[in-house]
Amino acid sequence: MARSRTQTVTCYSIYNTVYTNTCRSRT
């Protein structure tokens, strides 16, 4: 879980809420 959360945060920071879904789906 910790690893998944870290990746999601990174994507969220780099992109934005709009990309949050894309990064989350990529997990």
C-alpha positions, 0 to 999 in steps of 0.5 A, spaced: 500 500 500 505 504 501 508 503 494 502 504 491 500 511 495 507 514 493 507 512 486 500 516 486 502 522 489 508 523 485 503 522 479 499 527 482 504 532 483 507 532 476 501 532 473 494 534 476 487 531 478 486 530 471 491 525 470 490 522 477 485 517 474 491 515 469 496 514 474 491 511 479 489 506 473 496 505 471 498 502 478 
